[in-house]
Amino acid sequence: MDVLRITTSGSVDDGKSTLIGRLLFDTKSITQDKMEALTAASKRKGLDFTDLSLLTDGLIAEREQGITIDVAHIYFSTPNRKYIIADTPGHFEYTRNMVTGASTAQVSLILIDARKGIVEQTYRHFFIACMLRIPHLVVCINKMDLVEYDEARFNQIHEDFQQLLKGSFYEDKEVKFIPISSLYGENVVTKTEKISWYKSQPLLEFLEEIELDTTDRQHPARFPVQYVIRPKTEQHHDFRGFAGKVASGSFHVGAEIVSLPNGQRSKIKSIEKFEQQLDAAHATESVVITLEDEIDISRGNLLVTPDNIPEGRKELVAQICWMDQQKLSAGKTYLLVHGANRIKAKVQQLHHVVEVTTNRIEEKTEMGLNDIGKITLKTAQPVFADAYQANPANGTFILVDEFSNATVAVGFVD
């Protein structure tokens, strides 16, 4: 059974947590004891209905304030597929959490309050979805019950959003617009007579039919070596395998490979997965590869195919989201983590910061918390990264403060 990863985003009180709670409730993914606890918690809040948002707002601070602070991952399934939903915060100050939650998503689900329409955070979340190149975009116009299920209001928001799509990553892609009321479950799992003018599918039905993106297999073959396996047993004394997860592309038994950074070549002797012999390994599969020749390979090396070898760059231009209270400025040094490698890197230049609500570029000398902008990094050793646009799986990195060991930025290679 395949897995669909979804990130939900929207401004504060647009109903993200309630929508997820509704999906869990209507698909009967909530146990009886959890439902009883939910009803009791709703009564303690003085509510005369069951507040489904409490299912995902698990932190005490979230429940007290009625907002989402941390990224919550929610799991449920239908007979067709499994779902993992990242419930991300709507506040500006938690933009970094939104980027983190969306980083592995296949679907970006943006909620818009039917009363308010497009607001500042809508622009921000749409910009992040474009930056991460999330394959599918779904726009849910929520709280339709508060505008009396008015078709004209839905059409107005739809038209306003079309202006955002122009010139964006999604301009030539199908973007789904769905009117819903997550509080009452209208058009979430089943169609409703209250929105009879909407002739298309409800949300879950649309999600069920999304075809999973398989472009990772079509991207260049990349296999970051995580661990060298050398069993200390007499039976396997001469075994030498390389364990890792195929980041992108495919590897086949008998095919030639190149090990980076040393450039040595060999052929794949075997591919093993839980003692099962495979003919090939594809993107996202964790396997052990053995080679026909004894070449020098260690943790952090990158196995690729000779038809597409990434250039080792000691200067990287990248778009980053800054995640630290301490501001970034040119001249500062950090540890760049790409795959299993940690490489010293210096910020050579801060090109600009993007004002995401207007898509305007601003020249600044510093980047603050939650800012998104472009920088140039100088690294102590070559980094064998692809451009994020060409191969997302091998085009990302994080920056780490070498003294506090805190992650301060996530980057996307140009």
Summary of the structure (lengths in Angstrom):
residues: 414
radius of gyration: 23.7
end to end distance: 34.7
largest distance: 75.6
contacts: 1360
relative contact order: 0.11
helix: 23%
strand: 36%
